[in-house]
Amino acid sequence: MAIRILYAGSPEAAAIPLLHLGRAAAHGKDFTIVGVLTNPPSAQGRSKALIPTPVAQAAEKLQQERDMDLPVLCPEKLDGAARDAVAELKPDLLVCFAYGKIFGPKFLSLFSMGGINLHPSLLPLYRGCAPIPAAILDQQPETGVSVQKLALEMDSGNILSQVRLPLRGTETADTLLLQAAEIGAGQLEEVILRAAKEGELPEGVPQDGSKATYCQMMKKEEGCICWKDSAAAIDAKIRAFTPWPGAFTCAQGTTLKIHQAKVYKKELPAHIQSNFLQPPEAGTVLGTDKSEGILVQTGDGILCITNLQWQAKKAMNWKDFMNGSASFTGCCCSSSNNQEDTGR
């Protein structure tokens, strides 16, 4: 049977599976995308111009590429009017990735085959809205990409497909999300084709709820660096909070954003060791390694910063930064201008 799909998603990563599935459908696969559900356009930039979501833009691209009619629905709420608009498309299956709204029972009843969701974690681990930053922040050796049946309880549906994704310890949240989206696009296609062949979604494997962990939306203030943490933990925070909300500290009375860093694994240069008769306080800028970056003492180990930015200034590499901040060496970074760095 040819499955009629409504695709739901909003951010850049969600555009990747949409383009993949739309192009696959155009090559005679046993499914077709009959509509796209996404968030309304949002005001962006100084002009506050209303800009469609990346998924809406991807839908327009598909229409131009394939000369196809692809309605884009952008309701503020999934109310009766939104359900009526969806029902007119006569979809069989809801396919979702990072849409941003909760599907209730009335909405899910519109789909004769139910719905499937792409979730970038090894479910039941990291149920919730920020699984990739959470896995990086926890310094996990691996994460994964799961396709699950949509259920009323968040991220609790049966697993239809799951791929493990080893982590090298250098990933940032944005790059890892795009990688997961590329992998997940192929998983979604495989699940949909299997459903088309069998006439229904596979039963899948129930999740073990006793092993479930959860993650919540990140808050801007959580990007504040506690220098009493280990260098490895701070490095993980910087990568997990890239690009949003970003990791930051206070230095010389000003907010300093840290964009890129790594754990320093070499022995401290002799000229730096000679500057400190006593063990330096966590947060102290020790100096620079000419081949590595700016070295900062942490509660356990040394962090090497390679890209950073003063508030209201542009981001720059560490060498350019130090050329304009000669007094930076020796200062002590902290959580705020007035309070001691007290940890998490």
Contacts in CASP RR format, 6 or more apart in sequence:
PFRMAT RR
TARGET T0000
AUTHOR 0000-0000-0000
METHOD contacts of the structure
MODEL  1
MAIRILYAGSPEAAAIPLLHLGRAAAHGKDFTIVGVLTNPPSAQGRSKAL
IPTPVAQAAEKLQQERDMDLPVLCPEKLDGAARDAVAELKPDLLVCFAYG
KIFGPKFLSLFSMGGINLHPSLLPLYRGCAPIPAAILDQQPETGVSVQKL
ALEMDSGNILSQVRLPLRGTETADTLLLQAAEIGAGQLEEVILRAAKEGE
LPEGVPQDGSKATYCQMMKKEEGCICWKDSAAAIDAKIRAFTPWPGAFTC
AQGTTLKIHQAKVYKKELPAHIQSNFLQPPEAGTVLGTDKSEGILVQTGD
GILCITNLQWQAKKAMNWKDFMNGSASFTGCCCSSSNNQEDTGR
1 30 0 8 1.000
1 196 0 8 1.000
1 199 0 8 1.000
2 30 0 8 1.000
2 31 0 8 1.000
2 32 0 8 1.000
2 196 0 8 1.000
3 30 0 8 1.000
3 31 0 8 1.000
3 32 0 8 1.000
3 92 0 8 1.000
3 93 0 8 1.000
3 113 0 8 1.000
3 192 0 8 1.000
3 195 0 8 1.000
3 196 0 8 1.000
4 31 0 8 1.000
4 32 0 8 1.000
4 34 0 8 1.000
4 89 0 8 1.000
4 90 0 8 1.000
4 91 0 8 1.000
4 92 0 8 1.000
4 93 0 8 1.000
5 21 0 8 1.000
5 25 0 8 1.000
5 31 0 8 1.000
5 32 0 8 1.000
5 33 0 8 1.000
5 34 0 8 1.000
5 35 0 8 1.000
5 91 0 8 1.000
5 92 0 8 1.000
5 93 0 8 1.000
5 94 0 8 1.000
5 95 0 8 1.000
5 192 0 8 1.000
6 33 0 8 1.000
6 34 0 8 1.000
6 35 0 8 1.000
6 36 0 8 1.000
6 37 0 8 1.000
6 86 0 8 1.000
6 89 0 8 1.000
6 91 0 8 1.000
6 93 0 8 1.000
6 94 0 8 1.000
6 95 0 8 1.000
6 111 0 8 1.000
7 17 0 8 1.000
7 18 0 8 1.000
7 21 0 8 1.000
7 33 0 8 1.000
7 35 0 8 1.000
7 36 0 8 1.000
7 37 0 8 1.000
7 55 0 8 1.000
7 95 0 8 1.000
7 96 0 8 1.000
8 36 0 8 1.000
8 37 0 8 1.000
8 38 0 8 1.000
8 94 0 8 1.000
8 95 0 8 1.000
8 96 0 8 1.000
8 97 0 8 1.000
8 99 0 8 1.000
9 18 0 8 1.000
9 36 0 8 1.000
9 37 0 8 1.000
9 38 0 8 1.000
9 39 0 8 1.000
9 53 0 8 1.000
9 55 0 8 1.000
9 96 0 8 1.000
9 97 0 8 1.000
9 98 0 8 1.000
9 99 0 8 1.000
9 100 0 8 1.000
10 38 0 8 1.000
10 39 0 8 1.000
10 53 0 8 1.000
10 54 0 8 1.000
10 55 0 8 1.000
10 98 0 8 1.000
10 99 0 8 1.000
10 100 0 8 1.000
11 53 0 8 1.000
11 54 0 8 1.000
11 55 0 8 1.000
11 98 0 8 1.000
12 54 0 8 1.000
12 178 0 8 1.000
13 97 0 8 1.000
13 98 0 8 1.000
13 177 0 8 1.000
13 178 0 8 1.000
13 180 0 8 1.000
13 181 0 8 1.000
14 54 0 8 1.000
14 55 0 8 1.000
14 97 0 8 1.000
14 98 0 8 1.000
14 99 0 8 1.000
14 181 0 8 1.000
15 54 0 8 1.000
15 55 0 8 1.000
15 57 0 8 1.000
15 58 0 8 1.000
16 178 0 8 1.000
16 181 0 8 1.000
16 182 0 8 1.000
16 185 0 8 1.000
17 95 0 8 1.000
17 97 0 8 1.000
17 118 0 8 1.000
17 181 0 8 1.000
17 184 0 8 1.000
17 185 0 8 1.000
17 186 0 8 1.000
17 188 0 8 1.000
18 33 0 8 1.000
18 36 0 8 1.000
18 55 0 8 1.000
18 58 0 8 1.000
18 59 0 8 1.000
18 62 0 8 1.000
19 58 0 8 1.000
19 61 0 8 1.000
19 62 0 8 1.000
20 185 0 8 1.000
20 186 0 8 1.000
20 188 0 8 1.000
20 189 0 8 1.000
21 31 0 8 1.000
21 33 0 8 1.000
21 95 0 8 1.000
21 185 0 8 1.000
21 188 0 8 1.000
21 189 0 8 1.000
21 192 0 8 1.000
22 33 0 8 1.000
22 62 0 8 1.000
22 66 0 8 1.000
23 62 0 8 1.000
23 65 0 8 1.000
23 66 0 8 1.000
24 189 0 8 1.000
25 31 0 8 1.000
25 32 0 8 1.000
25 33 0 8 1.000
26 65 0 8 1.000
26 66 0 8 1.000
26 68 0 8 1.000
29 189 0 8 1.000
29 192 0 8 1.000
29 193 0 8 1.000
29 196 0 8 1.000
30 192 0 8 1.000
30 193 0 8 1.000
30 196 0 8 1.000
30 197 0 8 1.000
31 93 0 8 1.000
31 192 0 8 1.000
31 193 0 8 1.000
31 196 0 8 1.000
33 62 0 8 1.000
33 70 0 8 1.000
34 70 0 8 1.000
34 71 0 8 1.000
34 89 0 8 1.000
34 90 0 8 1.000
34 91 0 8 1.000
35 59 0 8 1.000
35 70 0 8 1.000
35 71 0 8 1.000
35 72 0 8 1.000
35 73 0 8 1.000
35 89 0 8 1.000
35 91 0 8 1.000
36 55 0 8 1.000
36 56 0 8 1.000
36 59 0 8 1.000
36 70 0 8 1.000
36 71 0 8 1.000
36 72 0 8 1.000
36 73 0 8 1.000
37 73 0 8 1.000
37 75 0 8 1.000
37 86 0 8 1.000
37 99 0 8 1.000
38 52 0 8 1.000
38 53 0 8 1.000
38 55 0 8 1.000
38 56 0 8 1.000
38 59 0 8 1.000
38 72 0 8 1.000
38 73 0 8 1.000
38 74 0 8 1.000
38 99 0 8 1.000
39 53 0 8 1.000
39 74 0 8 1.000
39 99 0 8 1.000
39 100 0 8 1.000
39 101 0 8 1.000
40 74 0 8 1.000
40 75 0 8 1.000
40 76 0 8 1.000
41 50 0 8 1.000
41 51 0 8 1.000
41 52 0 8 1.000
41 53 0 8 1.000
41 56 0 8 1.000
41 74 0 8 1.000
42 50 0 8 1.000
42 51 0 8 1.000
42 53 0 8 1.000
43 49 0 8 1.000
43 50 0 8 1.000
43 51 0 8 1.000
44 50 0 8 1.000
44 51 0 8 1.000
52 60 0 8 1.000
52 72 0 8 1.000
52 74 0 8 1.000
53 74 0 8 1.000
56 72 0 8 1.000
56 74 0 8 1.000
59 70 0 8 1.000
59 72 0 8 1.000
60 72 0 8 1.000
62 68 0 8 1.000
62 70 0 8 1.000
63 69 0 8 1.000
63 70 0 8 1.000
71 89 0 8 1.000
73 82 0 8 1.000
73 85 0 8 1.000
73 86 0 8 1.000
75 81 0 8 1.000
75 82 0 8 1.000
75 85 0 8 1.000
77 101 0 8 1.000
78 101 0 8 1.000
78 103 0 8 1.000
78 104 0 8 1.000
78 107 0 8 1.000
80 106 0 8 1.000
82 107 0 8 1.000
83 106 0 8 1.000
83 107 0 8 1.000
83 110 0 8 1.000
86 107 0 8 1.000
86 110 0 8 1.000
87 110 0 8 1.000
91 110 0 8 1.000
91 111 0 8 1.000
92 111 0 8 1.000
92 112 0 8 1.000
92 113 0 8 1.000
93 111 0 8 1.000
93 113 0 8 1.000
93 114 0 8 1.000
93 115 0 8 1.000
93 116 0 8 1.000
93 192 0 8 1.000
93 195 0 8 1.000
93 201 0 8 1.000
94 103 0 8 1.000
94 108 0 8 1.000
94 110 0 8 1.000
94 111 0 8 1.000
94 114 0 8 1.000
94 115 0 8 1.000
94 116 0 8 1.000
94 150 0 8 1.000
95 115 0 8 1.000
95 116 0 8 1.000
95 118 0 8 1.000
95 188 0 8 1.000
95 192 0 8 1.000
96 103 0 8 1.000
96 115 0 8 1.000
96 116 0 8 1.000
96 117 0 8 1.000
96 118 0 8 1.000
96 150 0 8 1.000
97 117 0 8 1.000
97 118 0 8 1.000
97 181 0 8 1.000
97 188 0 8 1.000
98 118 0 8 1.000
100 129 0 8 1.000
102 154 0 8 1.000
103 150 0 8 1.000
104 152 0 8 1.000
105 152 0 8 1.000
108 114 0 8 1.000
108 115 0 8 1.000
108 150 0 8 1.000
108 152 0 8 1.000
113 195 0 8 1.000
113 199 0 8 1.000
113 200 0 8 1.000
113 201 0 8 1.000
114 149 0 8 1.000
114 150 0 8 1.000
114 201 0 8 1.000
115 149 0 8 1.000
115 150 0 8 1.000
115 201 0 8 1.000
116 147 0 8 1.000
116 148 0 8 1.000
116 149 0 8 1.000
116 150 0 8 1.000
116 160 0 8 1.000
116 188 0 8 1.000
116 191 0 8 1.000
116 192 0 8 1.000
116 201 0 8 1.000
117 147 0 8 1.000
117 148 0 8 1.000
117 149 0 8 1.000
117 150 0 8 1.000
117 155 0 8 1.000
118 145 0 8 1.000
118 146 0 8 1.000
118 147 0 8 1.000
118 181 0 8 1.000
118 184 0 8 1.000
118 187 0 8 1.000
118 188 0 8 1.000
119 127 0 8 1.000
119 131 0 8 1.000
119 145 0 8 1.000
119 146 0 8 1.000
119 147 0 8 1.000
119 148 0 8 1.000
119 155 0 8 1.000
120 131 0 8 1.000
120 132 0 8 1.000
120 143 0 8 1.000
120 144 0 8 1.000
120 145 0 8 1.000
120 146 0 8 1.000
120 176 0 8 1.000
120 177 0 8 1.000
120 180 0 8 1.000
120 181 0 8 1.000
121 127 0 8 1.000
121 131 0 8 1.000
121 132 0 8 1.000
121 134 0 8 1.000
121 135 0 8 1.000
121 143 0 8 1.000
121 144 0 8 1.000
121 145 0 8 1.000
121 146 0 8 1.000
122 142 0 8 1.000
122 143 0 8 1.000
122 144 0 8 1.000
122 146 0 8 1.000
122 162 0 8 1.000
122 164 0 8 1.000
123 146 0 8 1.000
123 148 0 8 1.000
123 155 0 8 1.000
123 159 0 8 1.000
123 162 0 8 1.000
123 207 0 8 1.000
124 155 0 8 1.000
124 156 0 8 1.000
124 207 0 8 1.000
124 208 0 8 1.000
124 209 0 8 1.000
124 211 0 8 1.000
124 212 0 8 1.000
124 213 0 8 1.000
125 131 0 8 1.000
125 135 0 8 1.000
125 211 0 8 1.000
125 212 0 8 1.000
125 213 0 8 1.000
126 134 0 8 1.000
126 135 0 8 1.000
126 143 0 8 1.000
126 213 0 8 1.000
126 214 0 8 1.000
126 215 0 8 1.000
127 154 0 8 1.000
127 155 0 8 1.000
127 156 0 8 1.000
127 212 0 8 1.000
127 213 0 8 1.000
127 214 0 8 1.000
127 215 0 8 1.000
128 154 0 8 1.000
128 155 0 8 1.000
128 214 0 8 1.000
128 215 0 8 1.000
128 216 0 8 1.000
129 215 0 8 1.000
129 216 0 8 1.000
129 217 0 8 1.000
130 215 0 8 1.000
130 216 0 8 1.000
130 217 0 8 1.000
130 218 0 8 1.000
131 143 0 8 1.000
131 215 0 8 1.000
132 143 0 8 1.000
132 173 0 8 1.000
132 176 0 8 1.000
132 177 0 8 1.000
132 180 0 8 1.000
133 173 0 8 1.000
133 215 0 8 1.000
133 218 0 8 1.000
133 240 0 8 1.000
133 241 0 8 1.000
134 215 0 8 1.000
134 240 0 8 1.000
135 143 0 8 1.000
135 167 0 8 1.000
136 167 0 8 1.000
136 169 0 8 1.000
136 171 0 8 1.000
136 172 0 8 1.000
136 173 0 8 1.000
136 176 0 8 1.000
136 236 0 8 1.000
136 239 0 8 1.000
136 240 0 8 1.000
137 236 0 8 1.000
137 237 0 8 1.000
137 240 0 8 1.000
138 236 0 8 1.000
139 169 0 8 1.000
139 232 0 8 1.000
139 233 0 8 1.000
139 236 0 8 1.000
140 167 0 8 1.000
141 166 0 8 1.000
141 167 0 8 1.000
142 164 0 8 1.000
142 165 0 8 1.000
142 166 0 8 1.000
142 167 0 8 1.000
143 164 0 8 1.000
143 165 0 8 1.000
143 167 0 8 1.000
143 176 0 8 1.000
143 180 0 8 1.000
144 162 0 8 1.000
144 163 0 8 1.000
144 164 0 8 1.000
144 165 0 8 1.000
144 180 0 8 1.000
145 162 0 8 1.000
145 163 0 8 1.000
145 165 0 8 1.000
145 180 0 8 1.000
145 183 0 8 1.000
145 184 0 8 1.000
145 187 0 8 1.000
146 159 0 8 1.000
146 161 0 8 1.000
146 162 0 8 1.000
147 159 0 8 1.000
147 160 0 8 1.000
147 161 0 8 1.000
147 162 0 8 1.000
147 184 0 8 1.000
147 187 0 8 1.000
147 188 0 8 1.000
147 191 0 8 1.000
148 155 0 8 1.000
148 156 0 8 1.000
148 157 0 8 1.000
148 158 0 8 1.000
148 159 0 8 1.000
148 160 0 8 1.000
148 207 0 8 1.000
149 157 0 8 1.000
149 158 0 8 1.000
149 160 0 8 1.000
149 201 0 8 1.000
149 204 0 8 1.000
150 157 0 8 1.000
151 157 0 8 1.000
151 158 0 8 1.000
156 207 0 8 1.000
156 209 0 8 1.000
156 212 0 8 1.000
157 206 0 8 1.000
157 207 0 8 1.000
158 203 0 8 1.000
158 204 0 8 1.000
158 205 0 8 1.000
158 206 0 8 1.000
158 207 0 8 1.000
159 204 0 8 1.000
159 205 0 8 1.000
159 206 0 8 1.000
159 207 0 8 1.000
160 191 0 8 1.000
160 201 0 8 1.000
160 202 0 8 1.000
160 204 0 8 1.000
161 187 0 8 1.000
161 190 0 8 1.000
161 191 0 8 1.000
163 183 0 8 1.000
163 184 0 8 1.000
163 187 0 8 1.000
165 179 0 8 1.000
165 180 0 8 1.000
165 183 0 8 1.000
167 176 0 8 1.000
169 236 0 8 1.000
169 239 0 8 1.000
170 239 0 8 1.000
170 262 0 8 1.000
171 179 0 8 1.000
171 239 0 8 1.000
172 239 0 8 1.000
172 240 0 8 1.000
172 242 0 8 1.000
172 243 0 8 1.000
173 239 0 8 1.000
173 240 0 8 1.000
173 241 0 8 1.000
173 242 0 8 1.000
173 243 0 8 1.000
174 242 0 8 1.000
174 243 0 8 1.000
191 201 0 8 1.000
191 202 0 8 1.000
194 202 0 8 1.000
195 201 0 8 1.000
195 202 0 8 1.000
218 241 0 8 1.000
218 244 0 8 1.000
218 245 0 8 1.000
219 245 0 8 1.000
220 245 0 8 1.000
222 241 0 8 1.000
222 245 0 8 1.000
223 237 0 8 1.000
223 241 0 8 1.000
223 245 0 8 1.000
223 246 0 8 1.000
223 247 0 8 1.000
223 248 0 8 1.000
224 247 0 8 1.000
224 248 0 8 1.000
224 249 0 8 1.000
224 335 0 8 1.000
224 336 0 8 1.000
225 234 0 8 1.000
225 237 0 8 1.000
225 238 0 8 1.000
225 247 0 8 1.000
225 248 0 8 1.000
225 249 0 8 1.000
225 258 0 8 1.000
225 333 0 8 1.000
225 335 0 8 1.000
226 234 0 8 1.000
226 335 0 8 1.000
226 341 0 8 1.000
226 342 0 8 1.000
226 343 0 8 1.000
226 344 0 8 1.000
227 234 0 8 1.000
227 249 0 8 1.000
227 282 0 8 1.000
227 283 0 8 1.000
227 296 0 8 1.000
227 297 0 8 1.000
227 298 0 8 1.000
227 299 0 8 1.000
227 333 0 8 1.000
227 334 0 8 1.000
227 335 0 8 1.000
227 341 0 8 1.000
228 282 0 8 1.000
228 298 0 8 1.000
228 299 0 8 1.000
228 341 0 8 1.000
228 342 0 8 1.000
228 343 0 8 1.000
229 237 0 8 1.000
229 298 0 8 1.000
229 299 0 8 1.000
229 300 0 8 1.000
229 343 0 8 1.000
229 344 0 8 1.000
230 298 0 8 1.000
230 299 0 8 1.000
230 300 0 8 1.000
230 301 0 8 1.000
231 263 0 8 1.000
231 264 0 8 1.000
231 298 0 8 1.000
231 299 0 8 1.000
231 300 0 8 1.000
231 301 0 8 1.000
231 302 0 8 1.000
231 303 0 8 1.000
232 263 0 8 1.000
232 300 0 8 1.000
234 247 0 8 1.000
234 261 0 8 1.000
234 298 0 8 1.000
234 303 0 8 1.000
235 261 0 8 1.000
235 262 0 8 1.000
235 263 0 8 1.000
235 303 0 8 1.000
237 247 0 8 1.000
238 246 0 8 1.000
238 247 0 8 1.000
238 258 0 8 1.000
238 259 0 8 1.000
238 260 0 8 1.000
238 261 0 8 1.000
241 247 0 8 1.000
242 259 0 8 1.000
246 257 0 8 1.000
246 259 0 8 1.000
247 257 0 8 1.000
247 258 0 8 1.000
248 255 0 8 1.000
248 256 0 8 1.000
248 257 0 8 1.000
248 258 0 8 1.000
249 255 0 8 1.000
249 256 0 8 1.000
249 258 0 8 1.000
249 283 0 8 1.000
249 333 0 8 1.000
249 334 0 8 1.000
249 335 0 8 1.000
250 256 0 8 1.000
250 333 0 8 1.000
250 334 0 8 1.000
250 335 0 8 1.000
250 336 0 8 1.000
250 337 0 8 1.000
251 285 0 8 1.000
251 328 0 8 1.000
251 331 0 8 1.000
251 332 0 8 1.000
251 333 0 8 1.000
251 334 0 8 1.000
252 327 0 8 1.000
252 328 0 8 1.000
252 331 0 8 1.000
253 337 0 8 1.000
254 310 0 8 1.000
254 311 0 8 1.000
255 310 0 8 1.000
255 311 0 8 1.000
256 308 0 8 1.000
256 309 0 8 1.000
256 310 0 8 1.000
256 311 0 8 1.000
256 333 0 8 1.000
257 308 0 8 1.000
257 309 0 8 1.000
257 310 0 8 1.000
257 311 0 8 1.000
257 315 0 8 1.000
258 305 0 8 1.000
258 307 0 8 1.000
258 308 0 8 1.000
259 307 0 8 1.000
259 308 0 8 1.000
259 309 0 8 1.000
259 315 0 8 1.000
260 305 0 8 1.000
260 306 0 8 1.000
260 307 0 8 1.000
260 308 0 8 1.000
261 303 0 8 1.000
261 304 0 8 1.000
261 305 0 8 1.000
261 306 0 8 1.000
261 307 0 8 1.000
262 303 0 8 1.000
262 304 0 8 1.000
262 306 0 8 1.000
263 301 0 8 1.000
263 302 0 8 1.000
263 303 0 8 1.000
263 304 0 8 1.000
264 289 0 8 1.000
264 292 0 8 1.000
264 295 0 8 1.000
264 301 0 8 1.000
264 302 0 8 1.000
264 303 0 8 1.000
264 304 0 8 1.000
266 289 0 8 1.000
266 292 0 8 1.000
268 286 0 8 1.000
268 295 0 8 1.000
268 302 0 8 1.000
269 289 0 8 1.000
272 286 0 8 1.000
272 287 0 8 1.000
272 295 0 8 1.000
275 286 0 8 1.000
276 286 0 8 1.000
280 286 0 8 1.000
280 297 0 8 1.000
281 297 0 8 1.000
281 332 0 8 1.000
282 297 0 8 1.000
282 298 0 8 1.000
282 299 0 8 1.000
282 341 0 8 1.000
283 296 0 8 1.000
283 297 0 8 1.000
283 298 0 8 1.000
283 332 0 8 1.000
283 333 0 8 1.000
283 334 0 8 1.000
283 341 0 8 1.000
284 296 0 8 1.000
284 297 0 8 1.000
284 330 0 8 1.000
284 331 0 8 1.000
284 332 0 8 1.000
284 333 0 8 1.000
285 294 0 8 1.000
285 295 0 8 1.000
285 296 0 8 1.000
285 328 0 8 1.000
285 329 0 8 1.000
285 330 0 8 1.000
285 331 0 8 1.000
285 332 0 8 1.000
285 333 0 8 1.000
286 295 0 8 1.000
286 296 0 8 1.000
286 297 0 8 1.000
286 302 0 8 1.000
286 329 0 8 1.000
286 330 0 8 1.000
287 294 0 8 1.000
287 295 0 8 1.000
287 329 0 8 1.000
287 330 0 8 1.000
288 294 0 8 1.000
288 295 0 8 1.000
288 318 0 8 1.000
288 322 0 8 1.000
288 329 0 8 1.000
289 295 0 8 1.000
289 304 0 8 1.000
292 304 0 8 1.000
292 306 0 8 1.000
293 304 0 8 1.000
293 305 0 8 1.000
293 306 0 8 1.000
293 318 0 8 1.000
293 319 0 8 1.000
294 304 0 8 1.000
294 305 0 8 1.000
294 306 0 8 1.000
294 308 0 8 1.000
294 318 0 8 1.000
294 321 0 8 1.000
294 322 0 8 1.000
294 328 0 8 1.000
295 302 0 8 1.000
295 303 0 8 1.000
295 304 0 8 1.000
295 305 0 8 1.000
296 302 0 8 1.000
296 303 0 8 1.000
296 304 0 8 1.000
296 305 0 8 1.000
296 333 0 8 1.000
305 318 0 8 1.000
306 317 0 8 1.000
306 318 0 8 1.000
307 315 0 8 1.000
307 316 0 8 1.000
307 317 0 8 1.000
307 318 0 8 1.000
308 315 0 8 1.000
308 316 0 8 1.000
308 318 0 8 1.000
308 321 0 8 1.000
309 315 0 8 1.000
309 316 0 8 1.000
310 325 0 8 1.000
321 328 0 8 1.000
322 328 0 8 1.000
322 329 0 8 1.000
334 340 0 8 1.000
334 341 0 8 1.000
335 341 0 8 1.000
335 342 0 8 1.000
335 343 0 8 1.000
END
